[in-house]
Amino acid sequence: MTTEKFDLIVIGAGPGGYVAAIRASQLGMKVACVDRRSTLGGTCLNVGCIPSKALLNASEQFAKATDGTLADLGISVGTPKLDLGRMQVAKDDIVSGLTGGIDYLFKKNKITRLEGTARIDHAGEVSLVDGSDKGSYHCDRILIATGSHASSLPNVAIDEKRIVSSTGALALTTLPKKLVVIGAGYIGLELGTVWARLGAEVEVIEFLPRILPGMDEEVAKKFMAIAKRQGLKFRLKTAVKSAKASKTGVSLMVEPAGGGDEEQIDADVALVSVGRHPATNGLGLEEAGVAVSDRGRIKVDPRFETSVEGIFAIGDVINGPMLAHKAEEDGIAAVELMAGLAGHVDYDAVPGIVYTAPEVATLGKSEESLKAEDISYVKGVFPFQANSRAKAVGHTDGFVKILACTETDRVLGVHIIGHEAGTVIHECATAMAFGATAEDIARTCHGHPTLNEAVKEAALAVDGRAIHI
């Protein structure tokens, strides 16, 4: 334990916390960052975003080798063999490389790294109740960036063996014959896709009458049709009442949403993917006087300061989408405001991305939200089937949809389903950040042949003048 006083102690070394710590150090603050893990990067790098993308990539390559895609291109590879153990090692190597990179950045920026479980004694003092750096630490400000945990359901106990969260689903050492995914959101569909590509039978159970809740409905319907072609099965408007694990599998009892006859579903593994909740237990928020909402989110003002002066919060523990990049933006804005700068996050321009194949990306308002808010809009849609680059690389599923204000033509929302949608959508994020109109995008020269030309064409379609359809 050190007796030195810090300008800022950041609790949590995930994307929000470690980025905030680095930016604070750049601004001249003396910074310490606390995390209970021995490796930096939080849930995202250790057991979330990064390992899932590594498995998504590996499983996509395996699928290409088995479904005839490579053969259609004149590439003969014979019958591929799955080495799941080696695939997991490759995933872990990627994770360790990136977490080690953050450790280097901490040393480079002279950030004190503390390992242990943190508790806020009061404004200006943080205690580590366990770990290698157990003890009390003093500071001028505290920034809470503890992220979130996977949620579960009543009578569904996660054991990370047969009934797993995303953490367990990323670490399976045996290919399940059947995987049941409870919840049709981003995480469930990504991980369901991984195991379906590798050969598992995957059935997705969702309480709502649609998948990807909150996302543009037209995009969600299109993605569900594509996912079905890829082998995923869906059971919508279905409630999971219980799940019981045994040594050989798991039995789930389900019934129609709203009530009805129960039915038993048996599987080798059940993945619970019904959302996440703020990781604030044990922080001592109540004792410190930090106000929390009914949904467990920490209340903050526009400067990210809580109800207690000197204690701030960002990322998954406050309102807004539970996304790593949103937490990063929160972290930078929070410390810049502490330093007297003009930090700001535009939550209407935070992309949401599902890293399946094809990818799904969303930005700003959906058609449903615009209708609910009684905002008049014009829609422009362009299919990748008519995009030359998409045809050349064999990825013609999906479309780009741009929603623009009827009166001003300002872009209000963009929704893409297609190859590399998560990359393509960022030109729209930049455009929206500067208040661009659909005409601005339509008048911007796009390189040929590129997938981004579909964005230009969708912008032209807003005014009914798309060229290639």
N, C-alpha and C positions, 0 to 999 in steps of 0.2 A: 504493500500500500504506500502511495506517495502522499506527502503532506502538502504538496503544492496546490495552489488554487487555480482553477481553469476559468477562462472566459465563458466557455460553453461545454457542457457535457451532453452528448447525444446518446440516447438510449435506443439501441437497435442499429445493426450494421447492414441492413438490407439496402436496396437501391435508394430509398429515401434518405436513410440515415448516413450511409457512407458518402453519398454525393453531397449532402448538407455539410458533413464534417470537412470534406475537401474544400468546398467553396468557402466555408468559414475560415479555414486556415489561410486560403488565398487572400482573404480580406483582413488578415492580420490577427485573427483571434487565436488564443491558446486553447486547443481543443482536445478533448478526450472522447472516445467512442466506446460504448459498452455493448457487449453482446454475449449471450449465454453459450453460443457455439464456439468451438475452437477454430472454425474457419469463418471468414468474412463473407458477406454477400446475402445473408438472410435466406428466407424461404426461396426467393426467386432464383438465386444462383445455385443453392445447395439442393433443393428438392422441389423446384417449381419450373419457372420459365426456361432455364437453360437445359436441364436434363430432359425435359419434355420435348424441346425442339431438337435435341440430339437424337432422341428415339424416333421422332417424327421423320427426320431426314433419313435415318437408317432404315426404317420400315418402308419408306417410300421407294428407296433404291431396291429393297428386296422385292417389293410388289412389282416394280418395273421388270425385274428379272424373271418373275414367275407368271405374269399375266399376258405375256406376248408383246408388250410395248417395245422392248428392245429388238425382238425378232422382226417386228414390222419395219424397223429402221435398217434391217440388214445386219444386225448384230446377234450372233449366236453364242450363247453362254452356257448351254446345257442346262441341266436341272440344278437350281441353286439349293444349298443346304443351309438351314438356319443354325447359327451358333449363337444362342442367346447369351451365353456367358461372355463371349468375346464382345458382343454388342454392348453389354452392360459395362464392361471394362472401358470400351471406347468412350461411352457416355461419361463415366467417372473421370477419365483423363481430361476431357473437355472442362468439366466442372472444376477439377483441382487446378487446372491452368488458369482459369478465370478468377477463382477465389484467391489464388496466390498473387495474381496481378493486383488485386485490391490491397493486399498486404504490402506490396511494393509501393503503391500509391500513398498509403498511410505513412510509410517511412519517409518517402520523398517529401511529403507535406508536413512532416514532423507532428503527426497526430498520435497522441498516446492511446494505445489500444488496451482496453480492459476486458478481461474475460470473467463472466459471472452473471448471475441473475440480479437485476437491478430493482431497487425499491426507492421511491422518493420519500425521504423523511419529511421534508418541507422545502419551500423555495430556497434554492441555494445549496442543498445537500442531497446527495445520492449515496445510498449504501448498496454494496454488493453483498448479498446474503450467502453466497457460496462462490465456488470457482477459485481459480488461482490468484485472483486479485481481490479477495474478500476484504471488506473494510468500508470506511466512509470517505467520501470525496466532496470537496466544496467547489462551488462555481458561482458565477454571476447569473447564468441562465441555464435552463434545462430544456432540451428538445426531445419530445417523445416520438419515436419512429419505430415502434415495435411491431407494426404490420398486423397480420391476421392469421387465424387458424381455420382449418376446415370445419364446417358445421356438420352436424349429423341429424338424425331423425329419432323420435321416440321409439324405443324397442329395436333400435339398430345400433349395436355397439361396435365401433371400429376397433379391430384388433391388429390391423396392418398385416394380416396373414390371409384370412379368407374374406373378411369384410375390411376393405382398405379405403383409405383416403387417397388423394393424388400421390402422397408420399409413398405409400405401399405399392400403388399401381406402377410407379416408376422403377421399382426395385424387384419385380417378380423375376424369379430365377427359372420358372417353368412356364411354358406356354399353356394357358388355360384352354380347355376344350370349349368352355362356354364362359363368357364374361357378361354379367349384367351390370349396366351403368344406370345408377339412380340419379336422374337429373340431366337435362339436355341443354346445359349451358356450355360456355366456352371450354372449360376444363374437361368435362365429361365427354364431349364430342372429340376433342383432340386425343385424349387417351384411348377412347373407344376406337378411334381410327387406327392408332398405333397397333393395337392388338388384333384388330380385324385384318390388317394388312399382313400380319405375321402368321395368320391362319386360325385365329380364334373365332368362334361364333359369338357375335356381339349383339345384345339386345338392350336398347335404351328405353328406360321407363321414365315418363315425365307426367307430373300431375296436371300441368296446363294442357290446353288443346293444341299447342304449337311448340316448336323447339326454339332455342335462342331467345328467351324472353327479353323484351326490351329492345331487341334489334328490329330493323325495318322488316315488316312481315313478308313483303314480296321476296326479299333476299332469303329470309329464313325458309320459305316454301321451296324456293329453287334449290337451296342447299340440301334440304331434306330429300328431294327427288334424286339429287346426285349421290347422296350418301347411301340411299337405298340401292342404287345401281352398284355401289361399291361393296354391298353386302351387309350393311348395318340394318338391323330391324328396329322398328319403333313401336312402342306401346304408349300412346298419348292418353290424356285424361284418366290416368291411373295412379292410385295412391298406394304406396308401400306401407303396410301396417306393421310389419315386423320382419326381421331377418335373424336367423339362427345359424351359427357356424358349427361345423363338425370337423373332424380330422380330414375328411375327404371332400368337403364342399360347403355350400351354404344353401339354405332353403328360405325363400322369401314368400310372404303372404301378401297378396295384392288384391285390391278391389277397385271398381270404377270410382273415379273422383265424385264425391257427393253421396257415396254409399251404393251398396249392391252386393252380389255374391262374391265371396272370397275365392281366390285361386292360388295354388301353390306353384312357384317357379323354382326350379333347382338349377344351380350353376356351380362352377368350380370356384369362382371368385365374384364378389360383388363390390363394385366401386361406388362409394358414396360421394356424389358431387352435387350437393344441394346448396352451394354458396359458402361464404366465409364470414367470420365474425371477428371483431377487433381483438387483438391480443393484449388485453389490459389487466388480466387477472394477476394479482400479486404486486402490482405497481404501487399500491397504496394511494390510489387516486382519491378515494373517499376521505381518508384520513388527512390528506394534504389539502382537501377542499376543492379539488378539481371537478367542475361540473360535467356531467355526462348525460346524453340524451336517453330517451326511453329505449332506443335501439342499441344502446351501448357505445355510441360514438362520442368522442370527446368534443365538447363545444369549444369553438375558437372564434375569435373576431377576425376581421379582414387582414390582420397582421399575424395570424396563426397563433396568437396568444390565448391561453385558456383563461378561466375565471380567476386564476391565481397569477398575479404579476410575476414575471420572470420564468414562467413555465409555458412552453409552447408545444404544439403537436402538429404532425403532418401525416400524409399518406393514408393507409387503410384505417387508422384509428379515428379519422375525422370524416366528415361528409364528402361525397364524391365517389367516382368509380374506383374500385379496388384494383388498380393497375400499377405496375412497377414504374412506368414512365410518368404517370400522374404523381406518384410519390417523389420522384426525382425533381419534377418541376416545383412541387410544394417545398421541398427541402431547400432548393436554391432561392426561391422567393422568400422563404422565412428568414434565412440568414442574411440575405441582402437587406431586408426590411430592418433586421436588428442593427445592421451597419449604417442605417440611414439612407439606403438606396431605394429605388422604386421597383421592388419585386412585385410580380403579378402572375397569376395563372388564369388562362381563359378556359374554363371547364366545358365550354361549348365547342372547343376545338381540340379535344383529347381523342385520338383515334382508338377504336376498339378493334382488335384483330383476332381472328380464329385461324390458327396455323395448320389447317387441314389442307387437303389437296382436292379441289382448289381452295385457296384461302378466302376468307370472308373479312372484309374491312368496312368499318362504319365510322362516320364522322358527322357531328352536328345533329340536326333534327331528322327524325324519320317522318314518313308520310303520316303515320298514326299520331305522332306528337303534334305535328302542324295542324292536323284536323282538330285535335282536342283543344288546341289553343286558338282555334278559329283564325289561323293565318293563311291567307290566300297564296298559293304557290303554283309554279309551272314545273313540269317534270320533263327531263330529257334522258332518254335511255339509249345505250348503244351496246350491241352484243359483241362478245369477243369472237364469235363465229365469223364476223365480218372484218376482223382485224388481221392484217397480213402477218404480223409477227406471231400472233397466237396460233395461226395456222401453221407457220413454219416450225414452231416448236411443239406442235401437237397438243396444245392446251386451249381448246375453243369453248369450254364450258363457261357459262356465266355472262355477266354484263356490268356496265358502269351506269349508275343512276345519279343524276344531279338534280337537286331540288333548289329552285331559285324563287325569290320573292316576286310576286306578280307585278308589284308596283315599281320596285327598285332594281330588279334583276340580281340583287345580291345573293350569293350562294348561301343557302341555309343548311344544307346537308348533302353529303355524298355517301353513296353506298355501293360497294363493289364486291362481286363474287367472281373470282377468276384467278388465274395463275399469277403469283406474286402480288396479289391485291394489297397486302400489307406494306409493300414498297411503293406501289403505284399511287396509293392514296395520299402520300405525303406532299405531293405537289399541290393537292387540294387543301391540305392543312396550312401550307404556306399562303395559298391564295386567300383562304378564309381569315387567316390572322391579319391580313392587310385589307380586309373588307372587300375582296374582289367580287365582281359580277360574273355571271356565266359568260357574258360577252368578253370579259377580260381573258378568261381561259380560252375561249374560242379564237381570239385574235392572237394568242401566243403560239409562235412557231414550235411545233413538236418534231423531234427527229424521226426519220423513217428508215427502216420499220421498227417501231417500238410498241410495247403494250400501252404506253401512255397516250398514244394517239387515240385510244378508245375514250380517254378522258376528254380530249379536244372534241371528238365527235359527239359525245354526250352533251357537252356544253353547246355545240351547234344545234343539237336536237331540241334543246330548250326553246329555241326560236324556230323550230321546224325546218332547219336547213342542213341536217347531217348529209354528208357527201356520199358515204359508202353504204347506205341502206335506203 
